[in-house]
Amino acid sequence: MSLGDDREGQTRTRLPDAGGDVYGGARRGGRSSSRSMITVVGVVVLLIAAIAFANRGGDGSGASAGDENKPDASSTAATGTRPVKGKSAGIPGGYGHDEQGAQSAAANYAVALGSADMFNTTTRHAIVDTVYAPDVAASRQADLDNAYSSEQFLTNIGLDKNGAAPSGQTFVSRVIPVGTKVTSYSASSTSVEVWYTSLFGLSGDGSKNPVSESWYTTTYQLKWIENDWKVTDFQQKDGPVPVGRDQRASTADDMTKAVEEFGGFTYAR
């Protein structure tokens, strides 16, 4: 089991390589020229036009009744299978008994298992009891209690022995799934890979472990138990990791505000 092997306050900075490449491909050319700028602008204009055309409602006659800016009902209607039927311990549950349901379960379970709630004993127990199969929940609970109660581990990431952040700082631990993939499937068991980015660290003035971004892929082994998908095991590996852009890091106040104001999602395939 991995708890974020190199999260102890290390921040990596990727500097541009003047003569290298990104993924073994061609070199990057000059940043700006009149020709490349015209090309980019042209592509953007065409893209906007294509999106507008694709989202245009109506019967194609060009006639409009009412507000022309009001979107057609079909362009905003929900599609696909409803991902869940309810929640338990704040975690979506009641997934479909198919590949789509298994992928939805894996994505939502990844969010719960990677959340800051795992650092609180009460909420951690509720999460483990909800996402794990009953026959493995008890043993996994003990393993996780040992890991998350380690004072050395908590000290390394800047938390006190109770898993609380220092005064004036906010602890951030979030998983944002990017995609899912079924690697094996049967009616009783399935294996699903979840590719995600993770935000982890302390936001606030004086933080020695600022919030940083990491990328992982976790493979979840799921079983169909009591009319739902439950985790029996998982394996985590690094990446794939995209190339970082030259964006200015937000201030501690902006990061704290964002974490407090932006909620999470229920993920579905």
ZIRATA-V418256 format. One record per run of one state. SS is the DSSP state (H for helix, E for strand, - for the rest). FROM is the first residue (numbers start at 1). TO is the last residue. If there is no record, write none. Layout:
BEGIN
ss:SS from:FROM to:TO
ss:SS from:FROM to:TO
END
This chain:
BEGIN
ss:- from:1 to:33
ss:H from:34 to:54
ss:- from:55 to:72
ss:H from:73 to:76
ss:- from:77 to:85
ss:E from:86 to:88
ss:- from:89 to:90
ss:E from:91 to:93
ss:- from:94 to:98
ss:H from:99 to:113
ss:- from:114 to:115
ss:H from:116 to:119
ss:- from:120 to:120
ss:H from:121 to:131
ss:E from:132 to:132
ss:- from:133 to:133
ss:H from:134 to:148
ss:- from:149 to:150
ss:H from:151 to:156
ss:- from:157 to:158
ss:E from:159 to:159
ss:- from:160 to:164
ss:E from:165 to:165
ss:- from:166 to:169
ss:E from:170 to:185
ss:- from:186 to:188
ss:E from:189 to:203
ss:- from:204 to:211
ss:E from:212 to:225
ss:- from:226 to:227
ss:E from:228 to:238
ss:- from:239 to:251
ss:H from:252 to:261
ss:- from:262 to:269
END
